[in-house]
């Protein structure tokens, strides 16, 4: 659809794409294939629009330029069938927009005047988000929280969530449960990965989960690692410089609250996570307690455990002082029939 009505004089003519200026977004230039241009002039101002294809991004575009009286030129660009992976590359948000929105996007870019911030509205199969680009900084307005819905059988869901929470695994394969995900804050400083960050909230309360990997391996009974719906509170993570920091990650294990703190690399190359775990659920041999009957530990007894190293090959280190207190207590019970 063209952004014109039927009234007003117009002229339409063919353009030579080789002589048409390249479009730019955040310093990235791409050559458009321009199909045609329309121009409208009346006593109130002037308006022009051109449309065509974007071979480098696999999409189509319509650009609308409007100026009324002495007002500055307002530019609006509509992009359709845009490759999300290419947009992630342009905006320096690697894999984020593609994971949240889907592989193909629609985008509306609006700049009220030359030099003004560029407002970006994006829509995909899983939701929509509003962003602003100004002075080499891409941000999410404070009142523009973005919500998305994932299905457990979505091929993007498992690797995306697995990179953020590698120790939790959904137990219903192929289930059509919807998982709400919210983008809480995005602040990308162009050319400065260390200063760029984004925050997500994942709500897995409606999904049965199992503690996986090293977190599940420290439990004496594997069934203790089965988390029923509602056991895991909404998780908030901040991603910065390739690392995922757990800002809020708590769940119920054996009726006792557990909170995870620490960081894990997005690529799984390293991690350092701490948790205070109920003593009675732990595997004694992993903690160096031999065959001592941990089930006899006090109900409020807990051990601080640290997991560190590459995901899948983490080292386990427990609080030695706590272990010694537990050992002394449990050994005192053995002569009584332990």
Buried (B, 14 or more C-beta within 10 A) or exposed (E): EEBBEEEEEBEEEEBEEEEBEEBEBBEBEBBBBBBEBBBBEEEEBBBBBBBBBBEBBBBBBBBBBBBEEEEBBBBBBBBEBBBBBBBBBBBBBBBBBBBBBBBBBBBBBBBBEEEEBBBBBBBBEBBBBBBBBEEEBBBBEEEBBBBBEBBBEBEBBBEBBBBBBBBBBBBEEEBEBBBBBBBBBBBBBBEEBEEBBBBBBBBBBEBBBBBBBBBBBBBBEEEBBBBEEEBBBBBBBBBBEEBBBBBEBBBBBBEBEBEBBBBBBBEBEBBBBBBBBBBBBBBBEBBEBEEBEBEBBEEEBBBBBBBBBBBEEBEBEBBEEBBEBBBEBBEEEEEEEE
